[in-house]
Amino acid sequence: MSQGGNADGNTQTRNKSKGQDAYHEPADQLFYMVGKGTILAVPREDMPDLLAEMRLLESVVESQQQATSHLKSCQDKYIQVKQSSYFKPEERAALSEADSAESLEREVILAQSELDKANRDLIQEMEPLTQLSDNTNHISELIPIQRRGGHASAVGFRMTYVRSQKIQNHWRKYRLTSRADTTGGDDSVITQGKVDWKKLKNQLTDIGDGTSIKVDIPWFDDWMKLEDQHKELFQWSEHINENLQIARSYQSGGEHDVDSLKVDLSAEAQLMRWSYGASGVSGEANPFKKEGAIKSSGHAELMLAEAKASIDCYEPPGGYMMAFAGMNLGMLRSHTILSVAGGIGASIAAELNIDAEFTGSGAKAKGVRGSSRNGGIPGKQTVDMSLPDNSQGGELGAFIGGQLEATVAGQVEWKSPESEKFEPFAKIAPAIAGQIGIGGEATLKISYQGGKFRIFARAALCYGVGAKGKLILEVDATLIYEFAKWVTYQLKNINYKKLDFIDAVTFEALSNMLTLAVQTGEDIKEFMYDSALEIQNTATAMLSALESSIEAASERGELVERINANPDILRYTTPDSKGALLYRLMQRNAFDNLDGSNRTTDITDKNFWRFGYMTQRKRAIIRTFTWIQSQEEYHSVMKRIKSSQTEKNLTINEGEEKLLRFLALGETGWWSSHYADNLKRFYNALRPKASKGEPIVRNDMTEYLTQLEVSPAFEKPCFNTTLCKPSNAIYQA
């Protein structure tokens, strides 16, 4: 493929094949067959057909890459216009002069259609390829050896590709194995992981002396007499070794040993180099100096010498609407790094969508057949996670049998109603023994195991529409705060009904952790014990310890002070957690009456002059209720005013009676706190149904009363960038 070199060695791929072909007038042409230690001589009369094959294989890859880049450009432009309110005034003015969102939607759809056609054309040429273990018909990488008229000729090299069935049996082949070489094949020119020019030059010298090539191809002897820097194979060896040293940004696998770097000349590596656009029949030389356009959702750092690439992508562009059983729950996307290699890496480049699988050695991916049209307009796609995958057909034969892999690393992100940006709340996890097959046919299931929340899901949870397979994500201490927020907002989005994708034990574990964090004032991460049972036992034991002693009264008093001083610590508590905290606030013994934190001593506070009982304690209870977002959540909280998550739920009336009895303690006449009446007024002012996509705010604020039923931003795409690392945010009580 053609490139124009920049000072930094990076280039952009050209729009169309152009420039003069790398061949002179029809003549027998020589090619170095990479990985086979062979010089191939193609008769002059067969060169037009072979050249047509090279151009075809180059053009189908190049057309697909261009269509991918064009789609990405259209998507980016559309998202910028949809998000124009976020831009500076001068940027809004520039955007207002651009096409409307509706016309850009049409451009995106047209670009997707063009990519679909380019992909079909590419796959059509790949269909005849056989499995990597079958040499009948696979991609062969050839380096043309040019017939030169002198040293002033252009210096460089080109890598071209043909299907091996196009290499005719009657074409002459000259085996390149030096007298000192005993390996042959892929590694016959490799020394310490690099192409050894001295070894290759010795092989070329030996073949010139030991075969009929000088007689068959008279100009070969003149080519051998050129200075090394004027030989294509020398240039190829130099540049492929340079490419080997490109800094890699793999996230998985830790630091890579320098000694493990190795030029890969295998058939599998050749397949990947071709599918990532290394071909260059015409134009400038050195295909290693290029950038990759692999996915419309990201960019690729190519390491063609190793037949590897690191693809950093956001899937899908702008995010997608996650649904469960037809109910929209908010926008998600993934920020993913695919470390791809060999045949599977080629599969991802060629087949548009991803098939992720969870195996004993980690999360892996390959390409799957599909249409880019599955992606839809950025921000307007919906994936119902309760539905099973729809099959898109088997893997192309060309990719079967490869030994190299594509590993997946990254994080899944949700669009927070508070920041209106994507924030990470879980990361793609390595495999863990005993978890394969968790959830059976479940398409989304969250559990707690080994001190982490585990999300077992369809790959569509990360990659959006069109992705196949299943993955496991995990939530560790670095992400627990954002995960708790995400769960709380999912509850709000379904108006505090049951989240079917979180099992009961796991939901209880999260609620207990939130309760313990508020109760103790510690970070929520401190309660990520090994099992949900251990978390439950800790919560139960702490409550039991708070029932009779003077220390218990003191700790309840500290809880009262903590809530009254900073009610925001209750913002992300679940109904279960709110109920448990209310139960704690209502517990009392003889020592509570003596604890000053339960009643104000400030004579300027009107509560000092009231005859009500434990006025500060009651204030903390009411402040707990100010975070309830709807009448349905109120009902849920009332059912859960109990000592343990494992106890049977109360009825709504039982919960209200228990709470109102406590609030009525000590109330005498009009000069009292009247908290019972206030609670009823709170309930009547609550929304019957919680808003969607709006931030969680106190229900005694004007903002709560003015929130829309569904926020305009709820389905709005977002294109913010994130670091592909866990967040350092923590839940600080």
C-alpha positions in Angstrom: 0.0 0.0 0.0 1.3 3.5 -0.8 2.5 5.8 1.9 4.1 9.2 2.0 6.7 9.3 4.8 6.6 12.0 7.5 9.4 13.1 9.7 8.2 10.9 12.5 7.8 7.9 10.2 4.0 7.9 10.3 2.0 8.3 7.2 -1.6 8.2 6.0 -2.8 5.6 3.6 -3.6 6.9 0.1 -7.1 7.1 -1.3 -6.6 5.0 -4.4 -3.8 2.9 -5.9 -1.7 5.3 -7.9 1.8 5.8 -9.2 3.7 3.6 -11.6 3.9 -0.1 -11.1 7.0 -1.5 -9.6 7.7 -3.5 -12.8 9.5 -2.6 -16.0 8.6 -3.8 -19.5 7.3 -7.4 -19.6 10.1 -9.7 -18.5 10.6 -12.7 -16.2 10.1 -11.3 -12.7 11.7 -12.5 -9.5 10.0 -12.5 -6.1 11.3 -13.4 -2.6 8.7 -15.7 -1.0 8.6 -14.6 2.6 8.8 -17.4 5.1 9.6 -20.0 2.5 13.2 -19.3 1.8 12.6 -19.3 -2.0 13.0 -17.1 -5.0 10.1 -17.4 -7.4 10.6 -16.6 -11.1 7.4 -15.6 -12.9 7.5 -15.8 -16.7 6.9 -12.5 -18.5 3.7 -13.8 -20.2 2.1 -14.6 -16.8 3.0 -11.3 -15.2 -0.2 -9.4 -16.3 -2.4 -12.0 -14.5 -0.3 -12.0 -11.4 -0.1 -8.3 -11.3 -3.9 -8.2 -11.6 -4.1 -10.5 -8.6 -1.8 -8.3 -6.6 -3.8 -5.2 -7.4 -7.1 -6.9 -6.5 -5.9 -8.1 -3.1 -4.5 -4.6 -2.4 -7.6 -2.8 -3.6 -10.1 -4.8 -1.6 -8.2 -4.2 1.7 -7.6 -0.6 0.9 -11.2 0.1 -0.1 -12.3 -1.4 3.2 -9.9 0.6 5.2 -10.9 3.8 3.4 -14.6 3.0 4.0 -13.8 2.4 7.7 -12.0 5.8 7.9 -14.8 7.5 6.1 -17.5 6.1 8.4 -15.5 7.1 11.4 -15.2 10.7 10.0 -19.0 10.8 9.4 -19.8 9.4 12.9 -17.4 12.0 14.5 -19.0 14.9 12.7 -22.5 13.7 13.6 -21.7 13.3 17.2 -20.1 16.8 17.4 -23.2 18.4 15.9 -25.4 16.5 18.4 -23.2 17.6 21.2 -22.9 21.2 19.9 -24.2 22.6 23.2 -21.0 21.4 24.9 -18.7 23.3 22.6 -17.4 26.9 23.0 -19.5 29.6 21.3 -17.0 30.0 18.4 -17.2 26.2 17.9 -21.0 26.2 18.0 -20.9 28.9 15.3 -18.7 26.8 13.1 -20.9 23.8 13.6 -24.1 25.7 12.8 -22.7 26.4 9.4 -22.2 22.7 8.8 -24.8 20.2 7.7 -27.8 19.5 9.8 -27.9 16.4 12.1 -30.5 14.9 9.7 -28.3 15.2 6.7 -25.3 13.9 8.7 -27.5 10.9 9.7 -27.9 10.2 6.0 -24.2 10.5 5.5 -23.5 8.0 8.3 -26.1 5.5 6.8 -24.5 5.9 3.3 -21.0 5.5 4.8 -22.1 2.3 6.5 -23.6 1.0 3.3 -20.3 1.7 1.5 -18.4 -0.1 4.2 -20.8 -3.1 4.0 -20.0 -3.3 0.2 -16.3 -3.0 0.8 -16.4 -5.7 3.4 -18.4 -8.0 1.2 -15.9 -7.5 -1.6 -13.1 -8.3 0.7 -14.7 -11.4 2.1 -15.6 -12.6 -1.4 -11.9 -12.7 -2.2 -11.2 -14.5 1.1 -13.8 -17.2 0.7 -11.6 -19.4 -1.4 -8.8 -19.3 1.1 -8.1 -22.6 3.0 -7.4 -23.0 6.7 -3.9 -21.9 7.9 -2.9 -25.6 8.4 -3.7 -26.3 4.7 -1.2 -25.0 2.1 -3.7 -25.5 -0.7 -4.7 -21.8 -0.9 -3.5 -19.1 1.5 -2.1 -15.6 1.4 1.5 -15.5 0.2 3.7 -12.5 0.9 6.1 -11.6 -1.9 8.9 -9.1 -2.1 9.6 -8.1 -5.8 13.2 -8.1 -6.8 13.4 -5.4 -9.5 15.4 -5.5 -12.7 17.5 -2.3 -12.3 19.4 -0.3 -14.9 21.7 1.4 -12.5 22.2 2.8 -9.0 20.1 5.8 -9.8 16.9 3.7 -9.7 14.4 4.2 -6.8 15.6 2.6 -3.6 13.1 0.8 -1.5 11.0 -2.3 -1.4 7.4 -3.4 -1.7 5.4 -6.2 -0.1 2.8 -7.7 -2.4 0.3 -10.5 -1.8 -1.3 -13.2 -3.9 -3.4 -16.3 -3.1 -1.1 -19.3 -3.4 -3.4 -21.0 -5.9 -2.4 -18.2 -8.3 1.2 -19.4 -8.2 1.5 -21.8 -11.1 3.3 -25.2 -10.7 5.5 -24.6 -13.8 7.0 -21.4 -12.4 10.6 -21.9 -11.4 11.5 -21.9 -7.7 15.0 -21.5 -6.4 15.5 -22.7 -2.8 17.4 -20.3 -0.6 19.3 -22.3 1.9 23.0 -21.6 2.6 25.5 -24.4 3.0 25.8 -23.5 6.7 22.0 -23.3 7.3 20.2 -26.4 8.6 16.9 -24.9 9.6 15.2 -23.7 6.5 11.6 -22.4 6.4 10.3 -19.5 8.4 13.3 -19.1 10.6 16.1 -19.7 8.1 17.0 -16.0 8.0 16.1 -15.2 11.7 18.8 -14.6 14.3 17.9 -13.5 17.8 14.4 -12.6 16.6 15.5 -10.3 13.7 16.0 -10.8 10.0 19.7 -11.5 9.6 20.8 -9.8 6.3 24.2 -11.5 6.4 22.6 -14.9 6.5 20.1 -13.9 3.7 22.9 -12.5 1.6 24.9 -15.7 2.0 21.8 -17.6 0.8 21.5 -15.4 -2.2 25.2 -15.9 -3.0 24.9 -19.7 -2.7 21.8 -19.8 -4.9 23.6 -17.8 -7.5 26.5 -20.2 -7.5 24.6 -23.4 -7.1 21.6 -23.1 -9.3 20.7 -22.1 -12.9 19.2 -18.8 -11.8 22.0 -16.7 -13.5 21.4 -18.5 -16.7 17.6 -18.4 -16.4 17.5 -14.8 -15.2 20.5 -13.0 -16.7 20.0 -9.8 -14.8 20.1 -11.5 -11.4 23.9 -11.4 -11.4 23.9 -7.6 -12.0 21.4 -7.3 -9.2 23.7 -9.2 -6.8 26.6 -6.8 -7.7 24.6 -3.8 -6.5 25.6 -2.2 -3.2 23.5 -3.6 -0.3 21.5 -0.4 0.2 20.3 -0.7 -3.4 18.9 -4.2 -2.9 15.2 -4.5 -2.0 15.8 -7.4 0.3 18.3 -5.5 2.3 15.9 -2.6 2.6 13.1 -5.0 3.7 15.4 -6.6 6.3 16.3 -3.2 7.7 12.8 -1.8 7.9 11.2 -5.0 9.3 13.8 -5.0 12.1 13.1 -1.3 12.8 9.4 -2.0 13.0 10.1 -4.7 15.5 11.1 -2.0 18.0 7.9 0.1 17.9 6.7 0.8 21.4 3.7 -1.3 22.2 0.8 -0.2 24.3 -0.7 -3.5 25.3 -2.7 -3.3 28.5 -2.8 -7.0 29.2 0.2 -9.3 30.0 2.4 -6.8 31.9 5.8 -5.7 30.6 7.1 -7.6 27.6 10.6 -8.9 27.6 12.7 -7.3 24.9 14.2 -10.8 24.1 10.7 -12.0 23.3 10.3 -9.7 20.3 10.5 -11.6 17.1 10.0 -11.0 13.5 7.2 -13.3 12.4 7.4 -14.7 8.8 4.8 -17.4 9.2 1.7 -17.8 6.9 -0.5 -16.6 9.7 1.6 -13.4 10.1 1.5 -12.8 6.3 -2.3 -13.1 6.4 -2.5 -10.4 9.1 -0.1 -8.0 7.4 -2.1 -8.2 4.2 -5.4 -7.7 6.0 -4.0 -4.6 7.8 -2.9 -3.0 4.5 0.8 -3.8 4.1 0.5 -4.4 0.3 2.2 -1.9 -2.0 2.1 -2.8 -5.6 2.5 0.8 -6.6 3.6 4.1 -5.1 6.3 4.9 -2.5 8.2 2.2 -0.7 8.3 0.9 2.9 4.9 -0.4 4.0 6.0 -0.5 7.6 5.7 3.3 7.9 1.9 3.6 8.0 -1.1 4.1 10.2 -3.9 1.7 10.5 -7.6 2.2 10.0 -9.0 -1.0 11.4 -12.2 0.0 13.2 -14.5 3.0 12.8 -14.5 3.3 16.6 -10.8 3.7 17.2 -7.3 3.6 15.9 -4.6 1.0 15.6 -0.9 0.9 16.4 0.6 -1.5 13.9 3.6 -3.7 14.5 3.7 -5.5 11.2 7.0 -7.2 11.8 5.5 -9.2 14.6 2.1 -9.3 12.8 0.6 -7.6 15.9 -1.5 -4.5 16.5 -2.9 -2.7 19.4 -6.4 -1.4 18.6 -7.7 1.3 21.0 -11.4 1.8 20.3 -14.6 3.0 21.8 -17.5 0.7 21.0 -19.9 1.8 19.7 -19.1 5.4 18.8 -21.2 7.7 21.0 -22.5 4.8 23.1 -25.7 2.7 22.9 -28.8 2.4 24.9 -28.8 -0.6 27.2 -32.2 -2.3 27.6 -33.3 -5.2 29.6 -36.6 -6.9 28.7 -37.5 -3.9 26.6 -36.8 -1.2 29.3 -34.2 1.4 28.6 -31.6 1.6 31.4 -29.2 4.2 30.1 -26.2 4.5 27.7 -23.2 2.3 27.8 -20.0 1.9 25.7 -16.6 0.2 26.1 -13.1 1.6 25.9 -11.2 -1.4 24.7 -7.7 -2.3 23.8 -7.5 -5.3 21.5 -4.0 -6.8 21.3 -4.3 -8.7 18.1 -2.0 -11.1 16.3 -1.9 -13.4 13.4 -5.0 -15.0 11.9 -7.4 -13.8 14.7 -6.0 -10.3 14.3 -6.7 -10.5 10.6 -10.2 -11.8 11.4 -11.0 -8.8 13.4 -9.7 -6.5 10.6 -11.7 -8.2 7.9 -15.1 -9.1 9.5 -16.2 -5.9 11.2 -17.8 -7.2 14.3 -16.3 -9.0 17.3 -16.9 -12.5 18.8 -15.6 -12.5 22.3 -15.1 -15.7 24.2 -14.3 -16.4 27.8 -11.8 -19.2 28.2 -9.4 -20.6 30.8 -6.6 -18.3 29.8 -8.5 -15.0 29.5 -10.9 -13.0 27.4 -10.3 -13.3 23.7 -11.9 -12.1 20.5 -12.1 -12.7 16.8 -14.0 -11.2 13.9 -17.5 -12.3 13.0 -19.3 -11.8 9.8 -21.9 -9.0 9.9 -23.0 -5.7 8.6 -21.7 -2.4 9.8 -25.3 -1.3 9.5 -25.9 -3.2 12.8 -24.1 -0.2 14.3 -26.8 2.3 13.3 -26.7 6.0 14.1 -24.4 6.9 17.0 -26.4 7.1 20.2 -29.5 5.7 18.6 -28.7 2.0 18.9 -30.4 -0.2 21.5 -29.2 -3.6 22.8 -31.7 -5.6 24.9 -29.4 -7.6 27.1 -32.2 -10.1 28.0 -32.2 -11.4 24.5 -29.8 -14.2 23.2 -27.3 -13.7 20.4 -28.4 -14.1 16.9 -25.9 -16.2 14.9 -24.1 -14.5 12.1 -22.5 -17.6 10.6 -19.2 -19.3 11.0 -15.6 -18.0 10.8 -13.9 -17.7 7.5 -11.8 -20.7 6.7 -8.7 -18.5 6.2 -8.6 -17.7 9.9 -9.1 -21.2 11.3 -6.1 -23.0 12.7 -4.0 -20.0 13.7 -1.8 -20.3 16.7 -1.7 -16.6 17.6 -4.4 -14.8 19.6 -6.2 -11.5 20.1 -6.6 -10.6 23.7 -9.1 -8.1 25.1 -8.5 -5.5 27.8 -10.4 -2.4 28.8 -13.4 -1.2 30.6 -17.2 -0.8 30.2 -18.5 2.7 30.8 -21.8 4.3 31.5 -23.1 7.8 30.7 -23.5 9.4 34.1 -26.5 11.7 34.5 -24.3 13.9 36.8 -21.3 14.5 34.5 -23.2 13.7 31.3 -20.0 11.9 30.3 -19.0 8.2 30.1 -17.4 7.0 33.3 -15.8 3.5 33.7 -17.5 1.2 36.3 -16.2 -2.3 35.4 -13.2 -3.8 33.6 -12.8 -6.8 31.4 -11.6 -9.6 33.6 -9.2 -12.5 33.1 -10.7 -16.0 33.4 -11.2 -17.4 36.8 -11.6 -21.2 37.5 -15.1 -22.2 38.1 -16.7 -19.2 36.4 -16.9 -20.5 32.9 -20.5 -21.0 32.0 -21.8 -19.0 35.0 -25.4 -18.1 34.5 -26.1 -20.7 31.9 -27.9 -19.0 29.1 -28.3 -15.7 31.0 -27.4 -12.7 28.8 -26.5 -10.4 31.7 -25.9 -11.6 35.3 -24.1 -9.9 38.1 -22.7 -11.9 41.0 -20.2 -11.4 43.9 -17.2 -13.7 44.2 -13.7 -13.6 45.4 -14.0 -10.0 46.8 -15.2 -8.6 43.5 -18.5 -8.0 41.7 -18.5 -10.1 38.5 -20.6 -9.1 35.4 -21.2 -12.1 33.1 -22.7 -10.7 29.9 -23.1 -10.9 26.2 -20.2 -9.3 24.4 -22.8 -6.7 23.3 -22.6 -5.2 26.7 -19.1 -4.0 25.8 -19.1 -3.7 22.0 -22.7 -2.9 21.2 -24.9 -4.1 18.3 -23.4 -6.9 16.3 -20.9 -8.2 18.8 -21.2 -11.9 19.6 -20.0 -14.1 22.4 -19.7 -13.6 26.2 -17.3 -11.8 28.5 -16.8 -11.4 32.2 -16.2 -8.0 33.7 -15.1 -7.3 37.2 -15.5 -4.5 39.7 -12.6 -4.2 42.2 -11.9 -1.6 44.9 -10.8 1.0 42.4 -14.2 0.9 40.6 -16.7 0.1 43.4 -17.8 3.7 43.9 -18.8 4.2 40.2 -20.3 0.7 40.2 -22.5 1.6 43.2 -23.6 4.7 41.4 -24.4 2.8 38.2 -26.6 0.3 40.2 -28.4 3.0 42.0 -29.2 4.8 38.8 -30.4 1.5 37.2 -32.8 1.2 40.1 -34.0 4.7 39.6 -34.5 4.2 35.9 -36.9 1.3 36.5 -38.6 3.1 39.4 -37.1 0.9 42.1 -38.4 -2.5 40.9 -36.2 -5.6 41.0 -33.1 -5.6 38.8 -33.4 -9.0 37.3 -29.8 -9.2 36.2 -28.4 -8.9 39.8 -29.1 -11.9 42.0 -30.5 -11.4 45.4 -27.4 -12.3 47.4 -25.2 -10.0 45.3 -27.7 -7.1 45.7 -27.8 -7.7 49.4 -24.0 -7.6 49.5 -23.9 -4.2 47.8 -26.6 -2.8 50.1 -24.8 -4.1 53.2 -21.5 -2.5 52.0 -23.2 0.8 51.5 -24.9 0.5 55.0 -21.5 -0.3 56.6 -19.8 2.6 54.9 -22.4 5.1 56.2 -22.5 3.5 59.6 -18.7 3.5 60.2 -17.7 6.5 58.1 -15.2 4.3 56.2 -14.7 3.8 52.5 -17.0 1.3 50.8 -14.0 -0.6 49.5 -13.0 -1.6 53.0 -16.0 -3.9 53.1 -15.3 -5.8 49.9 -14.7 -9.1 51.8 -14.1 -12.4 50.1 -17.8 -13.5 50.0 -21.3 -12.0 50.3 -21.9 -14.1 53.4 -18.9 -12.5 55.1 -20.3 -9.1 54.3 -23.7 -10.1 55.6 -22.2 -11.5 58.8 -20.3 -8.3 59.4 -23.4 -6.2 59.0 -25.4 -8.4 61.3 -22.7 -8.6 64.0 -22.3 -4.8 63.9 -26.0 -4.3 64.4 -26.1 -6.8 67.3 -23.2 -4.9 69.0 -25.2 -1.7 68.8 -28.2 -2.9 70.8 -27.3 -2.8 74.5 -24.0 -1.2 75.5 -23.0 2.4 76.2 -20.7 2.1 73.2 -23.7 1.2 71.0 -25.5 4.4 72.1 -22.4 6.4 71.3 -22.0 4.8 67.8 -25.7 5.5 67.0 -25.0 9.1 68.1 -22.1 9.3 65.8 -24.2 8.0 62.9 -26.8 10.8 63.7 -24.1 13.4 63.7 -22.6 12.0 60.4 -25.9 12.1 58.6 -26.9 15.6 59.9 -23.5 17.1 59.1 -23.3 15.5 55.6 -26.6 14.2 54.2 -24.8 13.6 50.8 -23.4 10.3 52.2 -26.9 8.8 51.6 -27.1 9.9 47.9 -26.3 6.4 46.4 -27.8 4.2 49.1 -30.3 1.6 47.9 -33.8 1.2 49.4 -32.4 -1.8 51.3 -29.6 0.3 52.7 -31.9 3.2 53.6 -34.2 0.7 55.5 -31.3 -0.8 57.4 -30.0 2.7 58.4 -33.5 3.7 59.5 -33.7 0.6 61.7 -30.3 1.5 63.3 -31.5 5.1 63.9 -34.6 3.8 65.7 -32.7 1.5 68.0 -32.3 2.8 71.5 -31.4 1.7 75.0 -31.0 3.5 78.4 -27.8 5.1 77.4 -29.2 6.8 74.2 -31.2 9.1 76.5 -27.9 10.4 77.9 -26.1 10.8 74.6 -26.0 14.5 73.7 -25.8 13.9 70.0 -29.4 12.7 69.9 -30.7 16.1 71.1 -29.3 19.5 70.4 -27.8 21.6 73.2 -27.7 24.7 71.1 -30.2 27.2 72.6 -30.4 29.0 69.3 -31.7 25.8 67.6 -35.5 25.8 67.8 -35.3 22.0 68.4 -33.8 22.8 71.8 -37.0 24.3 72.9 -39.3 21.6 71.6 -40.5 18.8 73.9 -40.0 16.1 71.2 -37.8 13.1 72.0 -34.4 12.7 70.3 -34.9 15.6 67.9 -31.5 15.2 66.3 -32.1 11.5 65.8 -35.4 12.3 64.1 -33.8 15.0 62.0 -31.4 12.3 60.7 -34.3 10.1 59.9 -36.1 12.8 57.9 -32.8 13.6 56.1 -32.6 10.0 55.1 -36.1 10.3 53.5 -35.1 13.4 51.6 -33.0 11.1 49.3 -36.0 9.0 48.3 -36.8 9.6 44.6 -40.3 8.4 44.2 -43.3 7.0 46.0 -42.3 3.6 44.8 -38.9 3.9 46.5 -40.7 5.1 49.6 -42.8 1.9 49.6 -39.6 -0.2 49.1 -37.8 1.5 52.0 -40.8 1.0 54.3 -40.7 -2.7 53.6 -37.0 -2.9 54.6 -36.9 -1.3 58.0 -35.5 -4.4 59.6 -32.4 -5.7 61.3 -31.1 -7.9 58.5 -31.3 -8.2 54.8 -32.1 -11.8 55.2 -35.2 -11.2 57.3 -38.7 -11.3 55.7 -39.8 -7.9 54.4 -42.5 -5.9 56.3 -45.6 -4.6 54.7 -45.7 -0.9 53.9 -48.2 -0.3 56.7 -46.0 -2.2 59.2 -43.0 -0.2 58.2 -44.9 3.1 58.5 -46.3 2.2 61.9 -42.9 1.3 63.3 -41.4 4.5 62.0 -44.2 6.8 63.1 -44.2 5.3 66.6 -40.6 6.3 67.0 -41.2 9.8 65.5 -44.2 10.3 67.8 -42.1 9.7 71.0 -42.2 12.7 73.3 -44.4 14.8 71.0 -46.7 17.0 73.1 -49.0 19.5 71.5 -48.2 22.2 69.0 -44.7 23.1 70.4 -43.2 19.8 69.1 -41.3 18.7 66.0 -44.3 17.2 64.3 -42.0 14.9 62.3 -44.8 12.4 61.7 -46.8 15.0 59.8 -43.8 16.2 57.9 -43.1 12.6 56.7 -46.6 12.4 55.3 -46.1 15.7 53.5 -42.8 14.4 52.1 -44.6 11.3 50.7 -47.4 13.4 49.0 -44.7 15.6 47.4 -42.8 12.7 45.9 -43.1 11.8 42.3 -45.2 8.7 41.6 -42.5 7.6 39.2 -38.8 8.4 39.4 -37.3 10.5 36.6 -35.0 9.0 34.0 -31.6 10.4 33.2 -31.8 13.1 35.8 -29.3 13.4 38.6 -30.3 12.1 42.1 -31.0 15.2 44.2 -32.8 15.7 47.5 -36.6 15.7 47.2 -36.9 18.9 49.2 -35.0 20.9 46.5 -36.5 22.9 43.7 -34.3 21.0 41.2 -36.2 17.8 42.2 -39.6 19.3 41.5 -38.5 20.7 38.1 -36.9 17.5 36.7 -38.4 16.1 33.6 -39.8 12.6 33.4 -37.0 11.7 30.9 -34.0 13.9 30.6 -33.2 15.2 27.1 -29.6 14.0 27.7 -30.7 10.4 28.5 -30.4 9.2 24.9 -27.9 11.8 23.8 -24.6 10.4 22.4 -21.4 11.4 24.0 -17.8 11.2 22.7 -15.6 12.1 25.7 -12.3 10.3 26.0 -11.2 8.3 29.0 -8.1 6.7 30.3 -8.2 2.9 29.9 -7.5 2.5 33.6 -9.7 1.9 36.6 -11.0 5.1 38.3 -9.4 6.1 41.6 -12.6 7.4 43.0 -13.8 5.8 46.2 -17.0 6.0 48.2 -16.1 8.2 51.1 -18.7 8.3 53.9 
